[in-house]
Amino acid sequence: RSLGGNVALAGMLINLVASIVGLAGLHRLVAADLSPRIADRTIRYLAIFPAAIFFLAPFTESVFLAATVWAFVGARERRWGWAVPAGLIAGLTRTQGILLALPMAWEAFRSWHPAPIGPLGPAVRGGSSGVGRLGSVLAVVAPVAGFAAFAWYTAAVVGHGMLEAQDSWGGRT
């Protein structure tokens, strides 16, 4: 049992920590791409936006934000050891996590081809080694694997497919 059996409180605490981790990662990402001043404003605006209440509610928004942002940070910095587990968690957390495979594939491509790629971003220093290439491939596969694991778990526990489970939870049946 968590926190004296209070599952909702445990979910809120997990999401509070995930929110802080996600906001820290978003700050790092925006500061690297734009500026620390813009990153400060981004975090401030996201934190005071009315929908930010869902970052504390026991839903998956905070964990998904943290996992997605840190997957991007890991891929941008060529730290595939961060990008792979973060992408896997994003895929496990929400069905939209599978879409993370697309930007991970772009970052993998950029890591293999270090030449400047026009206005789409600065050149990445150095090519990718064999270990780096494996890590980048795993970063592309991780969100898909997380999604597949989530779909399998839903079918095994609920007894029918993931989309049918979501449809019935939404009150349509």
C-alpha positions as CSV (number, residue, x, y, z in Angstrom):
1,R,0.0,0.0,0.0
2,S,1.2,3.5,-0.8
3,L,1.0,6.3,1.7
4,G,-1.4,4.6,4.1
5,G,-3.4,3.2,1.2
6,N,-4.1,6.5,-0.4
7,V,-3.4,5.8,-4.0
8,A,-4.6,9.2,-5.2
9,L,-2.1,11.0,-3.0
10,A,0.6,8.7,-4.2
11,G,-0.3,9.5,-7.8
12,M,-0.3,13.2,-7.0
13,L,3.2,13.0,-5.4
14,I,4.6,11.0,-8.4
15,N,3.1,13.6,-10.7
16,L,4.5,16.5,-8.7
17,V,8.0,15.0,-9.0
18,A,7.5,14.2,-12.7
19,S,6.3,17.8,-13.3
20,I,9.5,19.2,-11.8
21,V,11.6,16.8,-13.8
22,G,9.7,17.6,-16.9
23,L,9.9,21.4,-16.4
24,A,13.7,21.1,-15.7
25,G,14.2,19.2,-18.9
26,L,12.0,21.6,-20.9
27,H,14.1,24.5,-19.5
28,R,17.3,22.8,-20.6
29,L,15.9,22.1,-24.1
30,V,14.6,25.6,-24.7
31,A,17.7,27.2,-23.2
32,A,19.9,25.2,-25.6
33,D,17.8,26.1,-28.6
34,L,16.8,29.7,-27.8
35,S,18.1,31.4,-24.6
36,P,17.9,30.9,-20.9
37,R,15.6,34.0,-20.6
38,I,13.1,32.4,-23.0
39,A,13.4,29.1,-21.2
40,D,12.5,30.9,-17.9
41,R,9.4,32.4,-19.5
42,T,8.4,29.1,-21.1
43,I,8.5,27.3,-17.7
44,R,6.7,30.1,-15.9
45,Y,3.9,30.2,-18.5
46,L,3.5,26.5,-18.6
47,A,3.4,26.3,-14.8
48,I,0.7,29.0,-14.5
49,F,-1.4,27.9,-17.4
50,P,-4.8,26.7,-16.1
51,A,-4.5,23.2,-17.6
52,A,-1.3,22.8,-15.5
53,I,-3.6,21.5,-12.8
54,F,-3.4,18.2,-14.6
55,F,0.3,18.0,-13.8
56,L,-0.8,17.3,-10.2
57,A,-3.8,15.2,-10.9
58,P,-3.2,11.4,-10.9
59,F,-3.1,11.1,-14.7
60,T,-0.2,10.5,-17.1
61,E,0.4,14.1,-18.3
62,S,3.3,14.8,-16.0
63,V,5.1,11.5,-16.6
64,F,4.5,11.8,-20.3
65,L,5.9,15.4,-20.4
66,A,9.0,14.4,-18.4
67,A,9.7,11.3,-20.5
68,T,9.1,13.1,-23.8
69,V,11.3,16.1,-22.9
70,W,14.1,14.0,-21.6
71,A,14.0,11.8,-24.7
72,F,14.5,15.0,-26.8
73,V,17.3,16.2,-24.5
74,G,19.0,12.8,-24.7
75,A,18.7,12.7,-28.5
76,R,19.8,16.3,-29.0
77,E,22.9,15.7,-26.8
78,R,23.5,12.3,-28.3
79,R,23.1,10.7,-24.9
80,W,21.2,7.7,-26.1
81,G,21.3,6.1,-22.7
82,W,18.8,8.9,-21.6
83,A,16.8,8.9,-24.8
84,V,16.1,5.2,-24.9
85,P,14.5,4.7,-21.4
86,A,12.7,8.1,-21.7
87,G,11.2,7.1,-25.1
88,L,10.2,3.7,-23.7
89,I,8.4,5.4,-20.8
90,A,6.7,7.8,-23.1
91,G,5.4,4.9,-25.2
92,L,4.2,3.1,-22.1
93,T,2.5,6.2,-20.7
94,R,0.3,7.3,-23.5
95,T,-0.7,6.0,-26.9
96,Q,0.7,9.2,-28.5
97,G,4.1,8.2,-27.2
98,I,4.5,6.1,-30.4
99,L,4.8,9.4,-32.3
100,L,8.1,10.1,-30.5
101,A,9.7,7.6,-32.9
102,L,9.5,10.2,-35.7
103,P,11.7,13.0,-34.1
104,M,14.0,10.3,-32.6
105,A,14.5,9.1,-36.2
106,W,15.3,12.6,-37.3
107,E,17.9,13.0,-34.5
108,A,19.4,9.6,-35.3
109,F,19.7,10.7,-38.9
110,R,21.4,13.9,-37.9
111,S,23.8,12.0,-35.6
112,W,24.8,9.8,-38.6
113,H,25.3,12.7,-41.0
114,P,27.2,15.5,-39.2
115,A,27.2,17.9,-42.1
116,P,25.0,21.1,-41.7
117,I,21.5,20.5,-42.7
118,G,20.3,23.9,-43.9
119,P,18.0,26.0,-41.8
120,L,16.7,23.0,-39.9
121,G,19.3,23.1,-37.2
122,P,23.0,23.4,-36.5
123,A,25.5,20.7,-37.5
124,V,26.2,18.0,-34.9
125,R,29.8,17.7,-34.1
126,G,31.5,14.5,-35.1
127,G,30.0,11.4,-36.7
128,S,28.4,8.6,-34.8
129,S,30.3,5.5,-33.7
130,G,29.0,2.0,-33.9
131,V,27.8,2.2,-30.3
132,G,26.3,5.6,-30.9
133,R,24.4,4.2,-34.0
134,L,23.1,1.3,-32.0
135,G,21.9,3.7,-29.3
136,S,20.2,6.0,-31.8
137,V,18.4,3.0,-33.4
138,L,17.3,1.9,-30.0
139,A,16.0,5.4,-29.3
140,V,13.9,5.2,-32.4
141,V,12.6,1.7,-31.5
142,A,12.0,2.5,-27.8
143,P,8.7,4.5,-28.1
144,V,7.3,1.8,-30.4
145,A,8.3,-0.9,-28.0
146,G,6.7,1.0,-25.1
147,F,3.5,1.4,-27.1
148,A,3.5,-2.3,-28.0
149,A,4.1,-3.3,-24.4
150,F,1.2,-1.1,-23.3
151,A,-1.1,-2.6,-25.9
152,W,-0.1,-6.2,-24.9
153,Y,-0.6,-5.4,-21.2
154,T,-4.0,-3.9,-21.9
155,A,-5.1,-7.0,-23.8
156,A,-3.7,-9.3,-21.2
157,V,-5.2,-7.6,-18.2
158,V,-8.4,-6.1,-19.5
159,G,-9.2,-9.0,-21.9
160,H,-9.6,-6.9,-25.1
161,G,-7.6,-4.5,-27.2
162,M,-6.3,-1.2,-26.1
163,L,-8.7,0.9,-28.2
164,E,-11.7,-1.1,-27.0
165,A,-10.6,-0.6,-23.4
166,Q,-10.3,3.2,-24.0
167,D,-13.7,3.3,-25.8
168,S,-15.4,1.5,-22.9
169,W,-13.7,3.7,-20.3
170,G,-14.9,6.8,-22.1
171,G,-18.5,5.9,-21.4
172,R,-19.4,5.1,-25.0
173,T,-20.4,1.5,-24.2
